[in-house]
C-alpha cells in the first residue's frame, strides 16, 4: 500500500487536574491502577454490547456538565463534555418563580415542599426550554460527527438530570432517535 490512514479518538485533560484527582483518591487510601474518561467508564455499566454495536449515544446529565460518548460498531467514536447541566434547570425555575434553590430543585423533580401551588405548565416550560438547549448541543455534535439520526440504539440518558419525567419524550422529539433513561 501507498497510504496509511488512522482514525483515532484523543481524550485530553490538563495534567495538573489529573494529578490532583489521582492524589485525592490515593489520599483516601485507594490505589489508582488506571485512569479512564468518566463517559467511557459510565458506558461500561450503562450500555449493553448490543447497544454499542448498533450505535448509540450515552448522555450523562450531571449538575454542571453533560458528557456524551457516541458508540458505533462497539467503538467509541466521539466524546464531548458540554458546560451545561441540571443545575441550570434548577436556576431557571428559581428565577422564574422567585423561590429558593432548594424548593426549585424539588419542583424540578416533580415534588413540592412548601404546599404552595405552582403552575405545572410554567414549570414544564422552564424544564423543556433548558432540556431543549442540552438536546440542541447533543444534536449539533451528532451532526458534526455525521451521526445525526443514525444511531439505531438511540440515546441513553443517566445522571441526576435524567430524572426529569418528560426527558425521554423531549429527547425522542429533538433527536429523532429512540430514547431511554437508566440508572448506572
NORKAKA-V697960 format. One record per residue. RES is the residue in three letters. SS is DSSP state (hx for helix, st for strand, lp for the rest). Layout:
# NORKAKA-V697960
res->RES ss->SS
res->RES ss->SS
This chain:
# NORKAKA-V697960
res->UNK ss->lp
res->UNK ss->lp
res->UNK ss->lp
res->UNK ss->lp
res->UNK ss->lp
res->UNK ss->lp
res->UNK ss->lp
res->UNK ss->lp
res->UNK ss->lp
res->UNK ss->lp
res->UNK ss->lp
res->UNK ss->lp
res->UNK ss->lp
res->UNK ss->lp
res->UNK ss->hx
res->UNK ss->hx
res->UNK ss->hx
res->UNK ss->hx
res->UNK ss->hx
res->UNK ss->hx
res->UNK ss->hx
res->UNK ss->hx
res->UNK ss->hx
res->UNK ss->hx
res->UNK ss->hx
res->UNK ss->hx
res->UNK ss->hx
res->UNK ss->lp
res->UNK ss->lp
res->UNK ss->lp
res->UNK ss->lp
res->UNK ss->lp
res->UNK ss->lp
res->UNK ss->lp
res->UNK ss->lp
res->UNK ss->lp
res->UNK ss->lp
res->UNK ss->hx
res->UNK ss->hx
res->UNK ss->hx
res->UNK ss->hx
res->UNK ss->hx
res->UNK ss->hx
res->UNK ss->hx
res->UNK ss->hx
res->UNK ss->hx
res->UNK ss->lp
res->UNK ss->lp
res->UNK ss->hx
res->UNK ss->hx
res->UNK ss->hx
res->UNK ss->hx
res->UNK ss->hx
res->UNK ss->hx
res->UNK ss->lp
res->UNK ss->st
res->UNK ss->st
res->UNK ss->st
res->UNK ss->st
res->UNK ss->st
res->UNK ss->st
res->UNK ss->lp
res->UNK ss->lp
res->UNK ss->lp
res->UNK ss->lp
res->UNK ss->st
res->UNK ss->st
res->UNK ss->st
res->UNK ss->st
res->UNK ss->st
res->UNK ss->st
res->UNK ss->st
res->UNK ss->lp
res->UNK ss->lp
res->UNK ss->st
res->UNK ss->st
res->UNK ss->st
res->UNK ss->st
res->UNK ss->st
res->UNK ss->st
res->UNK ss->st
res->UNK ss->st
res->UNK ss->lp
res->UNK ss->lp
res->UNK ss->lp
res->UNK ss->hx
res->UNK ss->hx
res->UNK ss->hx
res->UNK ss->hx
res->UNK ss->hx
res->UNK ss->hx
res->UNK ss->hx
res->UNK ss->hx
res->UNK ss->hx
res->UNK ss->hx
res->UNK ss->hx
res->UNK ss->hx
res->UNK ss->lp
res->UNK ss->lp
res->UNK ss->lp
res->UNK ss->hx
res->UNK ss->hx
res->UNK ss->hx
res->UNK ss->hx
res->UNK ss->hx
res->UNK ss->hx
res->UNK ss->hx
res->UNK ss->hx
res->UNK ss->lp
res->UNK ss->lp
res->UNK ss->lp
res->UNK ss->lp
res->UNK ss->lp
res->UNK ss->lp
res->UNK ss->lp
res->UNK ss->lp
res->UNK ss->lp
res->UNK ss->lp
res->UNK ss->lp
res->UNK ss->hx
res->UNK ss->hx
res->UNK ss->hx
res->UNK ss->hx
res->UNK ss->hx
res->UNK ss->hx
res->UNK ss->hx
res->UNK ss->hx
res->UNK ss->hx
res->UNK ss->hx
res->UNK ss->hx
res->UNK ss->hx
res->UNK ss->hx
res->UNK ss->hx
res->UNK ss->hx
res->UNK ss->hx
res->UNK ss->hx
res->UNK ss->hx
res->UNK ss->hx
res->UNK ss->hx
res->UNK ss->hx
res->UNK ss->hx
res->UNK ss->hx
res->UNK ss->hx
res->UNK ss->hx
res->UNK ss->lp
res->UNK ss->lp
res->UNK ss->lp
res->UNK ss->lp
res->UNK ss->lp
res->UNK ss->lp
res->UNK ss->lp
res->UNK ss->lp
res->UNK ss->lp
res->UNK ss->lp
res->UNK ss->st
res->UNK ss->st
res->UNK ss->st
res->UNK ss->st
res->UNK ss->lp
res->UNK ss->hx
res->UNK ss->hx
res->UNK ss->hx
res->UNK ss->hx
res->UNK ss->lp
res->UNK ss->lp
res->UNK ss->lp
res->UNK ss->hx
res->UNK ss->hx
res->UNK ss->hx
res->UNK ss->hx
res->UNK ss->hx
res->UNK ss->hx
res->UNK ss->hx
res->UNK ss->hx
res->UNK ss->hx
res->UNK ss->lp
res->UNK ss->lp
res->UNK ss->lp
res->UNK ss->st
res->UNK ss->st
res->UNK ss->st
res->UNK ss->lp
res->UNK ss->lp
res->UNK ss->lp
